Amino acid sequence: MTPREAAARRAMDFVREGMTLGLGTGKTASHFIAALGERWSRDPFPLRCVATSRQTYELAAQWRIPLVELNEVERIDLTVDGADEVDPALNLIKGGGGALVREKLVAAASQELIIVCDASKLRPALGAFPLPVAILPFGWRTTLRRLQAFCQHVTLRLSSGPGTPPYTTDDGLYIADMHLQVIRDPGALERSLKCVTGVAEVGLFIAMASRVLVGHEDGHVEEKTRSQTVLQPGGGNAT
């Protein structure tokens, strides 16, 4: 079992009957979906899930996990997702898989966001991973020029290699990747970028994750929390 798989399976300890779950996107999140699907296959229980991408929806459907749309729920009890980077305050960079808009919408509707990852995702500061910014296709070149006021090296994500069309998200958006190296103040940068004309969403998740489960090579899972008021395994809240 890989460190990411160990972390994903540890997240199953926080799943309870009757929950509405948010299902993240990406390789690490897929391990959680597989663990959830295995449990559901053995013993179906009251549950409904909101997918953060078409890819996630299709994977969950293969396991026959009950799925609903975000508009059908008032709130989500728990979302489990991965991250591209995690800093000591549990701020995140997400969007490497292109689903940052839906991931942030689902995370914002969630009582708790649990991130599962391995130790390679932990950073003393965010920014080594290029920051994804979802932008409108219309006038994308002018939007990139505006983003260069914050970072000279900004690239439009392509669907494959050079010469291929731009990568397009499930929501019909393009993604600009900002190669910042180090982000000194993630909160301030997020606020500034969201004011840029043409920007739809930013892949900075500030103070959204309440818990990070970090898998290690020896199989143990380290738990990091941002708040003392979070769900506990088996039910109930800590205060």
C-alpha positions as CSV (number, residue, x, y, z in Angstrom):
1,M,0.0,0.0,0.0
2,T,1.4,3.4,-1.0
3,P,1.5,6.3,1.5
4,R,-1.4,8.0,-0.4
5,E,-3.5,4.9,-0.3
6,A,-2.8,4.6,3.5
7,A,-3.9,8.2,4.0
8,A,-7.0,7.7,1.9
9,R,-8.1,4.6,3.8
10,R,-7.5,6.4,7.1
11,A,-10.0,9.0,5.9
12,M,-12.7,6.3,5.9
13,D,-12.6,6.4,9.7
14,F,-14.4,9.7,9.5
15,V,-17.3,8.5,7.2
16,R,-20.6,7.8,9.0
17,E,-23.9,6.5,7.9
18,G,-26.3,9.2,6.6
19,M,-23.5,11.6,5.6
20,T,-23.4,13.8,2.5
21,L,-19.9,13.4,1.2
22,G,-17.9,15.5,-1.2
23,L,-15.6,13.5,-3.4
24,G,-12.4,15.1,-4.6
25,T,-10.6,14.8,-7.9
26,G,-7.2,13.3,-8.8
27,K,-5.1,10.2,-8.1
28,T,-5.1,10.5,-4.4
29,A,-8.8,11.2,-4.2
30,S,-9.4,8.2,-6.3
31,H,-7.9,6.0,-3.6
32,F,-10.5,7.3,-1.2
33,I,-13.3,6.7,-3.7
34,A,-12.1,3.1,-4.2
35,A,-12.0,2.5,-0.4
36,L,-15.5,4.0,-0.1
37,G,-16.7,1.9,-3.0
38,E,-15.3,-1.3,-1.4
39,R,-17.1,-0.6,1.8
40,W,-20.3,0.3,0.0
41,S,-20.2,-2.9,-2.0
42,R,-19.8,-5.0,1.1
43,D,-22.5,-3.3,3.2
44,P,-24.6,-0.5,1.6
45,F,-25.5,2.2,4.0
46,P,-27.4,5.5,3.9
47,L,-25.1,7.9,1.9
48,R,-25.0,10.5,-0.8
49,C,-22.0,12.0,-2.6
50,V,-21.3,15.1,-4.6
51,A,-18.5,14.7,-7.2
52,T,-16.1,17.5,-8.0
53,S,-15.5,16.5,-11.7
54,R,-16.9,14.4,-14.4
55,Q,-13.9,12.1,-13.9
56,T,-14.8,11.6,-10.2
57,Y,-18.5,11.2,-11.1
58,E,-17.7,8.4,-13.5
59,L,-15.4,6.6,-11.1
60,A,-17.9,6.8,-8.2
61,A,-20.7,5.6,-10.6
62,Q,-18.6,2.5,-11.4
63,W,-18.7,1.6,-7.7
64,R,-22.5,2.4,-7.7
65,I,-22.0,5.0,-5.0
66,P,-25.1,7.2,-4.7
67,L,-24.5,10.5,-6.4
68,V,-26.4,13.8,-6.2
69,E,-25.7,17.3,-7.6
70,L,-24.5,20.1,-5.4
71,N,-27.7,22.0,-6.0
72,E,-29.7,19.1,-4.4
73,V,-28.0,19.5,-1.0
74,E,-28.1,22.2,1.6
75,R,-24.6,21.4,2.9
76,I,-22.0,18.7,2.8
77,D,-20.9,17.0,6.0
78,L,-17.4,16.0,4.9
79,T,-15.3,16.3,1.7
80,V,-12.2,14.2,1.2
81,D,-9.7,15.5,-1.5
82,G,-6.0,15.7,-2.3
83,A,-3.8,18.7,-2.7
84,D,-0.8,19.8,-4.7
85,E,0.8,21.6,-1.8
86,V,0.1,22.0,1.9
87,D,1.8,24.6,4.1
88,P,2.1,24.5,7.9
89,A,-1.1,26.5,8.4
90,L,-2.9,23.9,6.2
91,N,-3.4,26.4,3.4
92,L,-3.4,24.6,0.0
93,I,-2.6,24.8,-3.6
94,K,-5.1,22.8,-5.6
95,G,-6.0,22.5,-9.3
96,G,-3.2,20.4,-10.8
97,G,-6.0,18.1,-12.0
98,G,-8.0,21.0,-13.4
99,A,-11.0,20.8,-11.1
100,L,-10.3,23.7,-8.8
101,V,-13.5,25.6,-9.4
102,R,-15.8,22.7,-8.5
103,E,-13.4,21.5,-5.8
104,K,-13.6,25.0,-4.1
105,L,-17.4,25.1,-4.5
106,V,-17.8,21.8,-2.8
107,A,-15.2,22.6,-0.1
108,A,-16.9,25.9,0.7
109,A,-20.2,24.0,1.2
110,S,-18.6,21.4,3.5
111,Q,-18.6,21.3,7.3
112,E,-15.2,19.7,7.1
113,L,-12.5,19.3,4.4
114,I,-10.0,16.5,4.9
115,I,-7.0,16.4,2.7
116,V,-5.2,13.2,2.1
117,C,-1.6,13.2,0.8
118,D,1.9,11.9,1.2
119,A,4.8,13.8,2.8
120,S,6.0,15.2,-0.6
121,K,3.0,17.6,-0.6
122,L,4.1,19.3,2.7
123,R,6.0,22.6,2.1
124,P,7.3,25.3,4.4
125,A,5.6,27.8,2.1
126,L,3.3,27.5,-0.9
127,G,4.5,28.2,-4.5
128,A,6.9,25.6,-5.7
129,F,4.0,24.0,-7.5
130,P,2.6,26.3,-10.2
131,L,-0.5,28.1,-9.0
132,P,-3.5,27.2,-11.2
133,V,-5.9,30.1,-12.0
134,A,-9.1,29.4,-13.8
135,I,-9.8,32.0,-16.4
136,L,-12.4,32.8,-19.1
137,P,-11.5,31.7,-22.6
138,F,-12.7,35.0,-24.0
139,G,-9.8,37.4,-24.1
140,W,-7.5,34.9,-22.4
141,R,-4.3,36.6,-23.7
142,T,-5.3,39.9,-22.1
143,T,-6.0,38.0,-18.8
144,L,-2.5,36.4,-18.9
145,R,-1.0,39.8,-19.4
146,R,-2.8,41.1,-16.3
147,L,-1.6,38.1,-14.3
148,Q,2.0,38.9,-15.3
149,A,1.8,41.9,-13.0
150,F,1.9,39.3,-10.2
151,C,4.3,36.8,-11.8
152,Q,6.3,37.1,-15.0
153,H,6.2,33.4,-15.8
154,V,2.5,32.6,-16.5
155,T,1.6,29.9,-18.9
156,L,-1.6,28.7,-20.5
157,R,-2.2,25.1,-19.7
158,L,-2.5,23.0,-22.9
159,S,-4.5,19.8,-23.4
160,S,-1.4,17.8,-24.2
161,G,1.9,19.1,-25.6
162,P,3.1,22.1,-27.5
163,G,0.8,23.0,-30.4
164,T,-2.2,21.4,-28.9
165,P,-5.4,23.3,-27.9
166,P,-5.8,24.8,-24.5
167,Y,-6.8,22.5,-21.6
168,T,-10.5,23.1,-20.9
169,T,-12.1,22.4,-17.6
170,D,-15.5,20.8,-17.0
171,D,-16.9,24.3,-16.7
172,G,-15.5,25.4,-20.1
173,L,-12.7,27.5,-18.5
174,Y,-9.0,27.7,-19.3
175,I,-6.2,27.4,-16.7
176,A,-3.3,29.8,-16.4
177,D,-0.4,28.3,-14.3
178,M,1.6,30.9,-12.3
179,H,5.2,29.9,-11.6
180,L,5.7,31.9,-8.4
181,Q,8.3,29.8,-6.6
182,V,7.3,31.2,-3.1
183,I,4.0,32.8,-2.0
184,R,4.7,35.0,1.0
185,D,1.1,35.8,1.8
186,P,-1.3,33.3,0.3
187,G,-4.5,35.1,1.6
188,A,-3.5,38.4,0.2
189,L,-2.5,36.9,-3.2
190,E,-5.9,35.1,-3.5
191,R,-7.8,38.3,-2.8
192,S,-5.8,40.2,-5.3
193,L,-6.0,37.6,-8.1
194,K,-9.8,37.3,-7.7
195,C,-10.1,41.0,-8.5
196,V,-8.4,40.5,-11.9
197,T,-10.8,40.8,-14.8
198,G,-11.1,37.5,-16.5
199,V,-10.2,35.4,-13.5
200,A,-13.0,32.9,-12.5
201,E,-11.3,31.2,-9.5
202,V,-7.8,30.8,-7.9
203,G,-6.3,27.5,-6.8
204,L,-5.4,28.8,-3.3
205,F,-7.6,27.2,-0.6
206,I,-7.1,29.4,2.5
207,A,-8.2,28.2,5.9
208,M,-10.5,25.6,4.3
209,A,-8.9,22.3,5.3
210,S,-9.5,21.4,8.9
211,R,-7.5,18.2,8.8
212,V,-4.7,16.8,6.7
213,L,-3.9,13.0,6.7
214,V,-0.3,12.4,5.6
215,G,0.7,8.9,4.6
216,H,4.3,7.7,5.1
217,E,6.4,5.0,3.6
218,D,6.3,2.8,6.7
219,G,2.5,2.7,6.5
220,H,1.7,5.1,9.4
221,V,-0.6,8.1,8.8
222,E,0.2,11.4,10.5
223,E,-2.7,13.7,11.3
224,K,-2.5,17.5,11.2
225,T,-5.4,19.7,12.3
226,R,-6.0,23.4,11.9
227,S,-8.9,23.6,14.4
228,Q,-9.9,21.7,17.5
229,T,-13.6,21.7,16.4
230,V,-13.5,18.9,13.9
231,L,-15.2,15.6,13.4
232,Q,-13.9,12.6,15.3
233,P,-13.7,9.0,14.1
234,G,-17.0,7.3,14.7
235,G,-19.1,10.4,15.2
236,G,-19.4,13.5,17.4
237,N,-17.3,16.7,17.5
238,A,-14.3,17.6,19.5
239,T,-14.4,20.9,21.4
